[in-house]
Amino acid sequence: MKKILKIALSAAILCLTAVIVSVCVFAETEDLELKTVLAKMTNGMWGQSITYDKVTLDCSRITPDTEVRVEFELDGEWNGNGAPVELVFQNYSTADPAIWAKIPPYDYDETYAYFNYDSMVAAYGSDDFSTVDAVHLGDCGIGMKATKFVVTNCQKVEITTTTTAATTEAATEAVTEAAETTTAATTAATEAPSSSGSGQIPIVPIVIVTVVVAVIVVVIVIVLKNKKRFY
């Protein structure tokens, strides 16, 4: 009896697991510090020290509170005339002609530079950054190597696993009904004559059939109840 109920319950759990879904929801913000191990020293001719593609830096997560904060090393003497670095937003997949938006820092010296949201919007010509294919940090006429790259206040992506209450309820009811059906069938099988004489039905085949029926009942009941609830 316990074995049969356990089998029926296991079948119900398997069916319930099949309807569990993973969903992504945007919640609070977070700061992203991107790796700079691949950064190179530029030649001082408006080259790029580091590039991040859309997979590494999804600009659609940028918010009005976002700042890009970078640190770098310079190769040579900076004269202090203009920023030594620039941020570039590139769109080569959807824009025609392609966009190469140069963003100047609002604060900087020979070791760091900060870029704010308003400057990004002004340079890119839109606040829809989901179309940005790549982000570069380049020099402004002096050799430079990026050593730190942080994007603040990005939308945080949280992964949660959920299941509907209706589906859970359906599965519970299905298990209950299957258990009742199994109990009744098992009781009938147990009370049946045990002899194998003429006209008697052996107990073992009945129990096996009962187990199979119980599993089928669980599956059918869950499907029917889900259809009633969701359709």
C-alpha positions in Angstrom: 0.0 0.0 0.0 2.7 2.5 1.0 4.7 1.6 -2.1 1.8 2.3 -4.4 1.1 5.7 -2.8 4.8 6.5 -3.0 4.8 5.8 -6.7 1.7 7.9 -7.3 3.2 10.8 -5.3 6.5 10.6 -7.3 4.6 10.7 -10.6 2.7 13.8 -9.4 6.0 15.5 -8.4 7.5 14.8 -11.8 4.5 16.4 -13.5 4.7 19.4 -11.2 8.4 19.8 -11.9 7.6 20.0 -15.6 5.6 23.2 -15.2 8.2 25.1 -13.1 9.5 28.0 -15.0 12.5 30.4 -14.5 11.8 34.1 -15.0 14.1 37.1 -15.0 13.0 40.2 -13.2 14.6 43.5 -12.9 15.0 44.9 -9.4 17.4 47.2 -7.6 20.6 48.6 -9.1 24.2 47.4 -8.7 27.7 48.5 -9.7 29.5 46.5 -12.3 33.3 46.3 -12.2 34.5 44.9 -15.6 37.8 43.2 -16.0 40.7 45.1 -17.6 43.2 42.2 -18.0 42.9 42.5 -21.8 43.6 46.3 -21.8 46.5 47.4 -23.9 48.6 50.5 -24.0 47.5 52.7 -26.9 49.9 54.4 -29.3 48.6 57.9 -28.5 46.8 58.3 -31.8 43.2 58.1 -30.6 43.3 54.3 -30.2 41.2 52.1 -27.9 42.7 50.5 -24.8 39.8 48.2 -24.0 36.6 47.2 -25.7 33.5 45.5 -24.2 30.9 43.8 -26.4 27.2 43.6 -25.7 27.5 40.3 -23.9 30.0 41.7 -21.4 28.3 45.1 -21.0 24.6 45.2 -21.8 24.0 49.0 -22.0 20.2 48.5 -21.7 20.8 48.2 -18.0 22.1 51.8 -17.8 19.9 54.0 -15.6 19.7 57.9 -15.3 21.9 57.4 -12.1 24.6 55.5 -13.9 28.2 56.8 -14.1 31.2 55.1 -15.9 34.3 55.5 -13.7 37.6 54.6 -15.2 41.2 54.6 -14.0 44.2 54.4 -16.3 47.9 54.8 -16.8 49.4 57.4 -19.2 52.5 56.8 -21.4 54.1 60.2 -21.5 53.6 63.7 -20.0 50.0 64.9 -20.1 49.8 68.7 -20.7 46.5 69.1 -18.9 44.9 70.5 -22.0 41.6 68.6 -22.5 40.7 65.1 -21.2 43.3 62.4 -21.8 40.6 59.7 -22.4 37.2 59.3 -24.0 34.3 56.8 -23.8 32.9 55.6 -27.1 29.4 54.0 -27.7 29.4 52.1 -31.0 26.4 50.9 -33.0 27.3 49.0 -36.1 24.4 46.5 -36.4 21.2 48.6 -36.5 22.3 52.2 -37.3 22.9 53.4 -40.9 25.3 54.9 -41.0 27.0 53.3 -38.0 27.3 55.3 -34.8 30.7 56.1 -33.2 29.6 58.3 -30.3 32.5 60.0 -28.4 31.6 60.8 -24.8 33.8 63.3 -22.9 34.3 62.9 -19.1 32.7 65.5 -16.8 35.6 65.1 -14.3 39.1 63.8 -14.9 42.8 64.1 -14.2 45.9 62.1 -15.3 44.7 58.9 -13.5 40.9 58.8 -13.6 37.8 60.0 -15.6 34.1 60.0 -14.8 31.3 59.9 -17.5 27.7 60.7 -16.6 24.3 59.7 -18.0 23.5 63.1 -19.6 26.8 63.1 -21.6 26.1 59.6 -22.8 22.6 60.6 -24.0 23.9 63.7 -25.7 26.7 62.0 -27.5 24.6 58.9 -28.6 21.6 60.9 -29.6 19.2 58.7 -27.7 18.5 57.3 -24.2 17.8 53.9 -25.7 21.2 52.2 -25.1 19.9 48.7 -25.9 21.2 49.3 -29.5 24.8 49.9 -28.3 26.9 47.0 -29.7 30.3 47.9 -28.1 31.8 50.2 -25.5 35.4 51.5 -25.9 37.8 53.4 -23.7 40.2 55.4 -26.0 43.0 57.9 -25.7 42.8 61.5 -26.7 46.3 61.9 -28.2 48.4 60.4 -25.5 49.3 56.7 -24.8 46.9 55.2 -22.3 46.1 51.9 -20.7 42.9 51.2 -18.7 43.4 49.7 -15.3 39.8 49.9 -13.9 36.4 50.1 -15.4 33.2 50.5 -13.3 29.6 51.1 -14.4 27.5 52.3 -11.4 23.8 52.0 -10.7 23.0 49.4 -13.4 19.7 47.6 -13.3 20.2 44.4 -11.4 19.1 41.2 -12.9 17.8 38.6 -10.5 17.0 35.0 -11.4 14.0 33.5 -9.5 12.2 30.2 -9.9 8.4 30.3 -9.6 5.4 28.0 -10.0 1.7 28.9 -10.1 -0.4 28.3 -7.1 -3.2 26.9 -9.3 -0.8 24.3 -10.7 0.3 23.3 -7.2 -3.3 23.0 -6.1 -4.1 20.8 -9.1 -1.2 18.5 -8.4 -2.2 18.2 -4.7 -5.8 17.3 -5.6 -4.6 14.9 -8.2 -2.4 13.1 -5.7 -5.3 12.9 -3.2 -7.7 11.5 -5.8 -5.1 9.0 -7.1 -4.3 7.9 -3.5 -8.0 7.3 -2.8 -8.4 5.4 -6.1 -5.3 3.3 -5.3 -6.5 2.6 -1.8 -9.8 1.3 -2.9 -8.3 -0.8 -5.6 -5.7 -2.3 -3.3 -8.3 -3.1 -0.7 -10.4 -4.9 -3.2 -7.4 -6.8 -4.4 -6.4 -7.8 -0.9 -9.8 -9.0 0.0 -10.0 -11.2 -3.2 -9.6 -15.0 -2.6 -6.0 -16.0 -2.7 -6.4 -19.4 -4.2 -5.6 -19.9 -7.9 -8.5 -22.3 -8.5 -11.0 -22.0 -11.3 -12.7 -18.6 -11.5 -10.3 -16.9 -9.1 -8.2 -13.8 -10.1 -4.6 -13.8 -8.8 -3.7 -10.9 -6.5 -0.3 -9.9 -8.0 -1.6 -9.0 -11.5 -4.3 -6.8 -9.9 -1.7 -4.9 -7.8 0.5 -4.3 -10.8 -2.4 -3.0 -12.9 -3.4 -0.8 -9.9 0.0 0.8 -9.8 -0.1 1.5 -13.6 -3.6 3.0 -13.4 -2.6 5.1 -10.4 0.2 6.8 -12.3 -2.0 7.3 -15.4 -4.7 8.8 -13.2 -2.3 11.3 -11.7 -1.1 12.5 -15.1 -4.6 12.7 -16.6 -6.1 14.6 -13.6 -3.3 17.2 -13.6 -3.7 17.8 -17.3 -7.5 18.2 -17.0 -7.3 20.4 -14.0 -4.7 22.7 -15.6 -6.9 23.0 -18.7 -9.9 24.0 -16.5 -7.8 26.6 -14.6 -5.9 28.2 -17.3 -8.2 27.9 -20.3 
